[in-house]
Amino acid sequence: MLGPNGCGKSTLLRTLAGLQSPLAGTFDLTPSLQGLRMSGGHLNQETGEASKSIALVLTERLSMENTTVHDVVAMGRYPYTSFLGGLTGADERIIEAALQSVGFDALPFREGEGVGSSPFNAHSDGEKQRILIAKALAQQTPIILLDEPTAHLDLPHRILILRLLRNLAHEQGKTILISTHELDLALALSDRILLMSPHARGVQLDTAENLKKANAFTSAFGMDIFNPLG
């Protein structure tokens, strides 16, 4: 999802996740999401739980005192735990795999070693972002919504995360919707672009190639972004 600042990308993600009421209309996430439906600001469920269907990663910088990396990622498993919130061995393996997938060498937490045992607040903004993405992966939902997930990452980790998300979409059939300003990476790795330009052509959904041919990016951003010096 691309577009200029203030066009509504974050608002749309929050609305899809049920965090705020839609300005108008409804959206239906069936059939793949067990009948989840948004109407009048309420995320209704015919079957299943919303937390098992949609994972959300936002850009807000979080501070969690006295919380380990393991604890943060383990939050993604809470929809599947018992009333007491206990984690099984299978849950622990999912947590470890999620951390490894975002570039951490995650030793088993039970050994009291590795990144899982480190305080969340001891990590950089970029590392925190990867940890929150790991939490979303541990949630194992068919839809993952991410608001600028690569904002605080260096180039190698930006590529790592976007390749990972692309592979999840292609290999596991997940729906991944990303709001980003990483135009070059979005064009290279996305299957389709949702281009938001409320002051130009509205909202367009198409392949990057078709949008470039139609000069849609120039209309949306008000300049030739592929020739910034021209």
N, C-alpha and C positions, 0 to 999 in steps of 0.2 A: 504494500500500500504506500504510494508516493503522493506527494503534494506539498505545496508551500506551507509555511508555518501558519497556524490559525485556521486551516481549512477544515478541521474536524476529525483528523485521524484518531487522535486519542479518545475523543468523545465517542466515535463510532465503536472503538474497541471496548470501552467501558459499558456502552449500551448493549453490545453483543454478549458481554459477560454478565449482564444483569446488575451492574453496580449503580446504574442510573437509569432514569425513565427515558424512553424514546420521546422525541419531540412530537412524533406522529406515527401512525401506522403500526404494523406488527411485523415480526419475522418468525419464520418457522424453520427449525433445524432438523426436521424429520426428512427422510426416514432413518438416516444414519445415527441420530442421537436420541432414539427412544422417545420421541414425541415431545421434546422440549419446545416450549413456545413462549415468546415474549408478547405480552399484550398489556397496555396501560401501565407499564412500569414494573410488572411482576413476571418473574421467570417461573412459569408453570411447568409441572412435570406430570405426565401421564404415567410414566414408569421410570424407575431409576432415580439417580440423584444428580443434580447439576454439577456437584464437585467431582463426580466420576466421569463427566462428559466434557467439561471445559476447564482448561488450565490457563491462567493469566499471569503474564510477567510484565510489570510496569517499570517505569524509569526512575521512580522516586528513590532517592538515596536513603537507605534504611540503616538504623542503628539498633542493634539488639544486644543489650547488656547481659552478661552472664549466659550467653547462648552459644553453643558450639556450632560448627559447620554441620556436623551430623544432625543436630537438633533441627536446624533450618530445613535441610533436605528431607528429614523424616516427616515434616509437616505435610509433605505431599502424599504420605501413606495413610494419614489419619482417616480419610473417607473409607478405608478398607479395614481398619482395626476394630477391635471389640470396644465395648462401652468403656473399659478401663484404659484403652489406648495403647495396649501392649503391642510391641513389634515382634513378629516371628522371624525365624531365620531367613525365610523367603523375602520378607520386607527388607532385612539388612542387606541381602544380596542385591536387591533392586536399588537401594540407596548407594551402595558401592559402585554399581554399574553406571548409575546416573552421574556420579562425580567423575568417574573415569572418562565418560563420553564427552565431558566438557573440558577435558585436559588436565584433570588432577590425578595424581598418583594416589588413589584412595585405598590405603591399607584397611583391613577389617577393623571397625571401630572397637570391637571387643578386645583387641590387643592394646588399646589405649595409645595408638600411634597414628601417624599420618595426618592428613589435612582434616579428617573428620573430627579429631579431638581438639583442633585449634579453635580459639574464639572467633566468631564471625566478625566482630569489630576489629580484629587484628589484620584483616585483609584489605587490600586496596579496593577502590571503587570497581575496577575492572574484574577483580577476582570475586567480589560480592555479586556482580552481575552474573557471572558464570555459575555461582552457587545457586542463585535464584532460578536460573534456567534448569539446573540439575533438579531442583525441587519440582519444577513443572514436569520434567521428564519422569521423575519418580511417581508422579500422580497418575501416569499412564492413561491419559484421556485421549479420545479420538480427535479432539480439537484442541489446538494450542494457539492462544492469542498472545502476541508479544509486541510491546510498544518500545521501539528503538532498542532492541536487545543488544546491539553492538556499540552503543553510544560511548561506553567507557573502555572499550577493548582496543588492544593494539592490532595491527593488521593481521598477523598470523592467527590470532584467536578470533577475529572477525570472520575470517575465511573458515576456520574450524567450525564455528557455531552455525554459520549459514549452510555449509556442506552437510553438517549433521541434521539440520532441520529439513533440508531437501531430501536426504536419504530416508528420514522418517516418513515423509510424504510419499515417496516412491516405493519404498520397500514394505512399509507397514500400513499404507493407505490412510495416514493421518491427514487432517486438514490443518495447514499451518498458515496463519495470517499474520504478517509482520508489517508493522509501521516502521519506516526507516527513511533516513536521508542518504543512505549509502547507495547512490544511484548506480554506480558502476557495478557493484556486487549484486544489486537487485536485478539489473538487466541481465547479468550473466547467469544467475542461479535460480531466478523465479520462473515458474511455469506460466503464470499470468500476472499482469500488473493491474491493480485497482488504482487508477489515477484520479485523484480528487482535485478538481479545479472549479470551485463554486462560482468564480467570477469569469470563467471562460466557457468551457463546454460541460460543466457539471461533473458527473462521475462516469468514468469510462473503464470498462473491463475488457482487456484484450491481451494478446501477446506483446512483448516488448517490441518485436519487429514491426508489427502492424501499427502500434502507437507511434513509433518513430517515422514510419512512412506517412502517417497522417499529420505529422508535425504537432502531435498532441502535447508533447512535453514543452515545446516552445510556447504554446497557448497557455498551458497550466502555470508555468513559472514566469512568463512574460519576458523571456530572453532565450537565446540559443544556448542552452546549457552544454551542448556538445562542442561548442566553439567559444569558450569563455573569453578569449583574447580578440575575437573577431568584432 
